[in-house]
């Protein structure tokens, strides 16, 4: 069977992860790469021995020879790049968030369904072993009716960059993530999208959201961007789920000392779970009558044979078997609806209903 021919659009940090996963799958190879900065695209191509190099994704797609596209650009390019690939009936893996707003996301869902191709959004954290084991515990009824969940995704890169001795200012290194024109939102879309996808898998669909999306102006005095154009430094969400459970989410790029960390604490009628991706193979749980009465917590370990393949591997396998994985652009649309509602909530100061 000939290998699936991939093109990668964008050569930022996540493009390296995509390229490695494609190459390690043994079912696919990277045949082409595109970046608006062609020199950067050429450097990437040399690193991964990619033959074809472009600075326009339209040309890369039009010249043919590809079966699938990976999109790892800034968020503002996702819709047009995915639409071009879908028009050519190519399979599409897109980095999160799927689009800049719910209208673009719905457009891509409709286009993907019409094209009849395999489509997916790269919510990488959903397959971290501690989260997969938690989903199994919950679906088996181990914690009973969920009551409330607390989740945070914390990074410190903005403050770490501020302290850096590098001559390159933070605004140059992270410019697109800090600019609403390219990112849409800051920590809401960058980190919050991952948490919203995770909590959907753990608790279920959303009913309403209230949001705070602060920008700490003192951190941006040297930025070349107008204040109104700077994306949120932190995100705080109060969520109501259709099940009746409630949730609190905090994401941040200014959480000193945290590096990169996701934690989830979930409480139900029959038990509780604590998940921390810094201990990815462990679930800390208080389950069962005796444990609850004595407040006894147990660490459950997931073994390698229980691991789930990451989204890219599942996407490639889906192409090979012509079977859509359990996740798709629909997951990206669902998350986008909550994010759009969160932005509306912050702008109006009102809770926004989702159902």
Secondary structure by P-SEA (a helix, b strand, c coil): cccbbbbbcccccaaaaaaaaaaacccccccbbbbcaaaaaaaaaaaaccccccccaaaaaaaccccbbbbbccccaaaaaaaaaaaabbbbbbcccccccaaaaaaaaaaaaaacbbbbccccccccaaaaaaaaaaaacccccccbbbbbbbbcaaaaaaaccccccccccccccccccccccccccccaaaaaaaaaacccccccbbbbbbbccccccccccccccccccbbbbbbbccccccbbbbbbccccccccbbbbbbbccccbbbbbcccccbbbbbccaaaaaacbbbbbbbccccccccaaaaaaaaaaacccccccaaaaaaaaaaaaaaaaaaaacbbbbcc
